[in-house]
Amino acid sequence: MSKFWKYVGIGLLIVLIAIQLVPNELPAIEPENPADIHESPWMEEEISVVIKKACYDCHSNQTKYPWYSHVAPFSWLVAKDIREGREELNFSEWGNYDPLDQLAILDDIYGEVEEEEMPLPIYTWVHWDANLEDSERQALMEWAERTMDEIAETIE
């Protein structure tokens, strides 16, 4: 190995170590979530399993942080994705959403699952178990439709 590549390697190692010192706060985990969607009358066991495996890490207060979520620069991406995911939809706050917002969220869930936009490809690349089978996608979309109908009946 030439001196040049040796110095490049040492430089990269120093940068990798140095970026670990950059503070990054991962979103908090809250074990108690009384407004969680799983407390709603519309949750079904089959759907509960699907949502927990494919959605909860980014869209709830019960994130399970993998080892790499504590290593920069991956921790920055994980924290950003979870903050954005919770801001867009937080299943742990479901009961606090207005029924009209719940309808809009369910419509979004239907569309994003149907178009295979969720879960995000970068997430399923690392968490292969979060990939949805066609039958799970179909069940989730059907549940979203049923739940929209049931919520709409409570508004009328």
VEXGUDREN-159935 format. One line per field, with one value per residue (C-alpha): residue number from 0; x negated, y negated, z negated; residue in three letters. Coordinates in pm, whole numbers, always signed. Layout:
# residues N
num	[NUM  ...]
px	[X  ...]
py	[Y  ...]
pz	[Z  ...]
residu	[ALA  ...]
***
This chain:
# residues 156
num	[0  1  2  3  4  5  6  7  8  9  10  11  12  13  14  15  16  17  18  19  20  21  22  23  24  25  26  27  28  29  30  31  32  33  34  35  36  37  38  39  40  41  42  43  44  45  46  47  48  49  50  51  52  53  54  55  56  57  58  59  60  61  62  63  64  65  66  67  68  69  70  71  72  73  74  75  76  77  78  79  80  81  82  83  84  85  86  87  88  89  90  91  92  93  94  95  96  97  98  99  100  101  102  103  104  105  106  107  108  109  110  111  112  113  114  115  116  117  118  119  120  121  122  123  124  125  126  127  128  129  130  131  132  133  134  135  136  137  138  139  140  141  142  143  144  145  146  147  148  149  150  151  152  153  154  155]
px	[+0  -137  -182  +95  +362  +231  +283  +625  +726  +595  +771  +1102  +1066  +1002  +1309  +1523  +1411  +1452  +1811  +1908  +1860  +2130  +2434  +2744  +3052  +3269  +3644  +3764  +3927  +4247  +4364  +4707  +4925  +5293  +5394  +5224  +5412  +5406  +5640  +5894  +6206  +6107  +5780  +5772  +5511  +5386  +5346  +5182  +4907  +4850  +4841  +4602  +4357  +4362  +4457  +4395  +4023  +4079  +4446  +4484  +4331  +4216  +3921  +3680  +3342  +3092  +2723  +2632  +2872  +2604  +2324  +2278  +2354  +2627  +2768  +2836  +3044  +3230  +3315  +3426  +3644  +3811  +3877  +4029  +4224  +4375  +4458  +4643  +4819  +4774  +4977  +4907  +5108  +5396  +5664  +5557  +5622  +5949  +6175  +6138  +5759  +5791  +5985  +5716  +5442  +5621  +5662  +5288  +5209  +5421  +5251  +4896  +4936  +5103  +4824  +4562  +4418  +4433  +4244  +3957  +3722  +3418  +3587  +3679  +3331  +3194  +3506  +3606  +3872  +4063  +4128  +4499  +4627  +4899  +5155  +5046  +5070  +5418  +5528  +5394  +5571  +5899  +5869  +5805  +6120  +6334  +6202  +6265  +6626  +6666  +6514  +6726  +7038  +6946  +6910  +7243]
py	[+0  -337  -613  -812  -544  -485  -855  -857  -557  -715  -1042  -866  -679  -1006  -1165  -862  -880  -1259  -1255  -1029  -1336  -1533  -1529  -1359  -1298  -1010  -1065  -945  -610  -625  -288  -417  -538  -545  -708  -432  -298  +46  -93  -195  +16  +56  +238  +600  +856  +934  +564  +498  +746  +590  +233  +323  +502  +256  -85  -120  -194  -522  -595  -539  -630  -269  -265  +27  -128  +103  +92  -129  -399  -496  -527  -844  -912  -643  -782  -1114  -948  -729  -1027  -1237  -961  -888  -1257  -1302  -977  -1066  -1415  -1273  -995  -874  -562  -622  -947  -804  -875  -1239  -1296  -1452  -1199  -1396  -1375  -1002  -965  -1155  -944  -619  -740  -816  -473  -309  -501  -461  -90  -37  -226  -38  -367  -247  -109  -303  -97  -215  -77  +260  +294  +309  +453  +722  +854  +524  +602  +650  +955  +891  +1047  +813  +511  +617  +677  +339  +159  +339  +255  -111  -118  +52  -177  -487  -373  -311  -647  -826  -675  -825  -1172  -1181]
pz	[+0  +94  -161  +4  -57  -406  -488  -325  -536  -855  -767  -709  -1037  -1222  -1059  -1146  -1509  -1522  -1393  -1683  -1902  -1716  -1943  -1806  -2013  -1904  -1953  -2290  -2352  -2558  -2690  -2801  -2514  -2613  -2281  -2076  -1776  -1939  -2202  -1938  -1873  -1507  -1557  -1446  -1556  -1205  -1126  -1462  -1378  -1034  -1165  -1445  -1214  -924  -1066  -1438  -1436  -1252  -1324  -1698  -2032  -2069  -1833  -1863  -1794  -1620  -1709  -1411  -1530  -1782  -1524  -1318  -1037  -1044  -1369  -1196  -926  -1175  -1398  -1099  -955  -1289  -1363  -1017  -1043  -1380  -1257  -957  -1153  -1507  -1584  -1953  -1928  -1721  -1982  -1998  -1627  -1519  -1335  -1011  -1047  -1112  -787  -596  -755  -670  -313  -301  -446  -178  +102  -21  -88  +249  +431  +222  +97  -262  -432  -281  -64  -263  -576  -428  -281  -636  -808  -561  -799  -753  -387  -332  -150  +107  -127  -410  -179  -74  -435  -544  -258  -329  -699  -616  -399  -667  -935  -723  -680  -1055  -1151  -891  -1048  -1385  -1231  -1046]
residu	[MET  SER  LYS  PHE  TRP  LYS  TYR  VAL  GLY  ILE  GLY  LEU  LEU  ILE  VAL  LEU  ILE  ALA  ILE  GLN  LEU  VAL  PRO  ASN  GLU  LEU  PRO  ALA  ILE  GLU  PRO  GLU  ASN  PRO  ALA  ASP  ILE  HIS  GLU  SER  PRO  TRP  MET  GLU  GLU  GLU  ILE  SER  VAL  VAL  ILE  LYS  LYS  ALA  CYS  TYR  ASP  CYS  HIS  SER  ASN  GLN  THR  LYS  TYR  PRO  TRP  TYR  SER  HIS  VAL  ALA  PRO  PHE  SER  TRP  LEU  VAL  ALA  LYS  ASP  ILE  ARG  GLU  GLY  ARG  GLU  GLU  LEU  ASN  PHE  SER  GLU  TRP  GLY  ASN  TYR  ASP  PRO  LEU  ASP  GLN  LEU  ALA  ILE  LEU  ASP  ASP  ILE  TYR  GLY  GLU  VAL  GLU  GLU  GLU  GLU  MET  PRO  LEU  PRO  ILE  TYR  THR  TRP  VAL  HIS  TRP  ASP  ALA  ASN  LEU  GLU  ASP  SER  GLU  ARG  GLN  ALA  LEU  MET  GLU  TRP  ALA  GLU  ARG  THR  MET  ASP  GLU  ILE  ALA  GLU  THR  ILE  GLU]
***
